């Protein structure tokens, strides 16, 4: 078996100043005004006179678009935007709450509170009724349990998939309600801000 070298994928780097090796570029100055198509040498000279960098912002255009800017400041702002977008992202997870047909009322309420906490946190919830032994002969008990949970959770989320049997389990999916999640996020920001 032959050894095959894997291609290393490098991040695309922005070309700056002398790394721009094209004869002509479309230049935009530091105030956002379009200067026009000029030789790269002249654009570099203008950048040096103003104490700025010549940065290629649209390499695939014909001719490539370059801008006069402070490259260090530009990179800092880009990394800050990336950090902020990563911080504000919320990955929706699927949480599962399992119950059996013989569950007591207090235990069912506890499971309901647990599911409500998941929904308020912005996660989807899979409500599962496990049928063991001869309890499989009474699927209506499972449907009644899921209906009770639905009533408990109606202000926290909406039904994404109605109850259905899959082997020895009956499942129902709920998604968080947008207003409730937004209110919870606002409360979290207020407590973190103080």
C-alpha positions as CSV (number, residue, x, y, z in Angstrom):
1,X,0.0,0.0,0.0
2,X,1.4,3.4,-1.0
3,X,1.6,6.3,1.3
4,X,-0.4,9.2,0.0
5,X,0.4,12.7,1.3
6,X,-2.7,14.6,2.4
7,X,-3.1,18.1,1.1
8,X,-2.9,20.6,3.8
9,X,-5.6,23.2,3.6
10,X,-4.4,26.6,4.4
11,X,-6.7,29.5,5.3
12,X,-6.9,32.0,2.5
13,X,-4.8,34.9,3.5
14,X,-5.5,38.5,2.4
15,X,-2.8,39.9,0.2
16,X,-1.3,43.1,1.5
17,X,1.1,45.7,0.1
18,X,4.0,44.0,-1.8
19,X,2.2,40.7,-1.9
20,X,-0.2,42.1,-4.5
21,X,1.5,41.1,-7.7
22,X,-1.0,42.3,-10.3
23,X,-0.3,45.2,-12.7
24,X,-3.5,47.2,-12.2
25,X,-6.0,47.3,-9.4
26,X,-9.3,49.1,-8.8
27,X,-8.6,51.3,-5.8
28,X,-10.8,52.5,-3.0
29,X,-9.4,55.1,-0.6
30,X,-9.6,55.1,3.2
31,X,-12.8,57.2,3.1
32,X,-14.6,54.7,0.9
33,X,-14.4,56.8,-2.3
34,X,-13.6,54.9,-5.5
35,X,-10.5,56.3,-7.2
36,X,-10.5,54.0,-10.2
37,X,-8.2,51.6,-12.0
38,X,-4.6,52.5,-11.4
39,X,-1.2,50.7,-11.6
40,X,-0.4,48.8,-8.4
41,X,2.9,50.7,-8.0
42,X,1.0,54.0,-7.8
43,X,-1.5,52.5,-5.3
44,X,1.3,51.3,-3.1
45,X,2.9,54.8,-3.3
46,X,-0.4,56.4,-2.2
47,X,-0.7,54.0,0.7
48,X,2.8,54.8,1.9
49,X,2.1,58.6,1.7
50,X,-0.9,58.2,3.9
51,X,0.8,55.8,6.3
52,X,-1.7,53.0,5.4
53,X,-1.7,49.6,3.8
54,X,-2.9,48.5,0.4
55,X,-5.3,45.5,1.1
56,X,-6.8,43.3,-1.5
57,X,-10.5,43.0,-0.6
58,X,-12.0,41.4,-3.7
59,X,-9.3,39.2,-5.3
60,X,-11.7,37.5,-7.8
61,X,-12.8,40.7,-9.4
62,X,-11.3,41.9,-12.7
63,X,-9.2,43.9,-11.9
64,X,-8.9,43.0,-8.2
65,X,-10.3,45.6,-5.8
66,X,-7.9,47.0,-3.2
67,X,-8.5,49.4,-0.4
68,X,-6.3,51.8,1.6
69,X,-6.7,50.9,5.3
70,X,-4.8,50.1,8.5
71,X,-4.4,46.4,8.1
72,X,-3.7,45.7,11.8
73,X,-6.9,47.5,12.8
74,X,-8.8,45.6,10.1
75,X,-7.6,42.2,11.3
76,X,-8.4,43.1,14.9
77,X,-12.0,44.1,14.0
78,X,-12.4,40.9,11.9
79,X,-11.3,38.7,14.8
80,X,-13.6,40.6,17.2
81,X,-16.6,40.1,14.9
82,X,-15.8,36.4,14.6
83,X,-15.6,36.1,18.4
84,X,-18.9,38.0,18.9
85,X,-20.7,35.8,16.4
86,X,-19.4,32.6,18.0
87,X,-20.5,33.9,21.4
88,X,-24.0,34.8,20.2
89,X,-24.6,31.5,18.5
90,X,-26.8,29.0,20.2
91,X,-26.6,25.4,19.1
92,X,-30.0,23.8,19.5
93,X,-29.7,20.4,21.1
94,X,-32.3,17.6,21.4
95,X,-33.0,16.7,25.0
96,X,-35.0,13.6,25.9
97,X,-37.4,13.2,28.8
98,X,-38.5,9.6,29.4
99,X,-41.6,8.4,31.3
100,X,-43.5,5.2,31.8
101,X,-47.2,4.6,31.8
102,X,-47.3,3.9,35.5
103,X,-45.8,7.2,36.5
104,X,-47.2,9.1,39.5
105,X,-48.7,12.6,39.2
106,X,-45.9,14.3,41.2
107,X,-43.3,12.6,39.1
108,X,-45.0,13.6,35.9
109,X,-45.0,17.2,37.1
110,X,-41.3,16.9,37.9
111,X,-40.6,15.6,34.4
112,X,-42.7,18.4,33.0
113,X,-40.6,21.0,34.9
114,X,-37.5,19.4,33.5
115,X,-38.8,19.6,30.0
116,X,-39.9,23.2,30.5
117,X,-36.4,24.1,31.6
118,X,-34.9,22.5,28.4
119,X,-37.5,24.4,26.2
120,X,-36.8,27.7,28.0
121,X,-33.1,27.1,27.4
122,X,-33.8,27.0,23.7
123,X,-33.4,23.2,23.2
124,X,-35.8,20.9,21.5
125,X,-37.4,18.1,23.6
126,X,-38.2,14.5,22.8
127,X,-40.9,13.2,25.1
128,X,-40.7,9.4,25.3
129,X,-43.1,7.0,26.9
130,X,-41.5,3.6,27.4
131,X,-43.8,0.6,27.4
132,X,-42.5,-2.4,29.3
133,X,-44.0,-5.9,29.5
134,X,-47.8,-6.0,29.0
135,X,-48.2,-2.2,29.2
136,X,-47.7,-2.2,25.4
137,X,-51.3,-3.4,25.1
138,X,-52.6,0.0,26.4
139,X,-51.0,2.6,24.1
140,X,-53.9,5.0,25.0
141,X,-52.2,5.4,28.5
142,X,-49.1,6.7,26.7
143,X,-51.1,9.1,24.6
144,X,-52.8,10.4,27.7
145,X,-49.5,11.0,29.4
146,X,-48.1,12.9,26.4
147,X,-51.4,15.0,26.3
148,X,-50.9,15.9,30.0
149,X,-47.3,16.9,29.3
150,X,-48.4,18.9,26.4
151,X,-50.8,20.9,28.6
152,X,-48.0,21.4,31.2
153,X,-45.6,22.7,28.4
154,X,-48.0,24.6,26.2
155,X,-46.6,28.0,27.3
156,X,-43.0,26.9,27.0
157,X,-43.1,25.3,23.5
158,X,-45.0,24.1,20.5
159,X,-45.5,20.6,19.2
160,X,-43.2,19.8,16.3
161,X,-44.3,16.2,15.9
162,X,-47.5,14.7,17.3
163,X,-47.3,11.4,19.4
164,X,-46.5,8.3,17.4
165,X,-45.6,4.7,18.2
166,X,-42.1,3.4,17.3
167,X,-41.8,-0.2,18.5
168,X,-42.2,-0.2,22.3
169,X,-42.0,3.6,22.6
170,X,-44.3,6.5,21.9
171,X,-42.6,9.8,21.1
172,X,-43.6,13.4,20.7
173,X,-41.2,16.3,19.8
174,X,-41.6,19.8,21.1
175,X,-39.7,23.0,19.9
176,X,-39.2,26.0,22.1
177,X,-41.5,29.0,21.7
178,X,-39.5,32.0,20.3
179,X,-41.0,34.5,22.7
180,X,-40.2,32.4,25.8
181,X,-36.6,31.9,24.7
182,X,-36.2,35.6,23.9
183,X,-37.5,36.5,27.4
184,X,-35.2,34.0,29.0
185,X,-32.2,35.3,27.1
186,X,-33.1,38.9,28.1
187,X,-33.2,37.8,31.8
188,X,-29.8,36.1,31.5
189,X,-28.3,39.3,30.0
190,X,-29.7,41.4,32.7
191,X,-28.3,39.2,35.5
192,X,-24.9,39.0,33.8
193,X,-24.9,42.8,33.2
194,X,-25.3,43.7,36.9
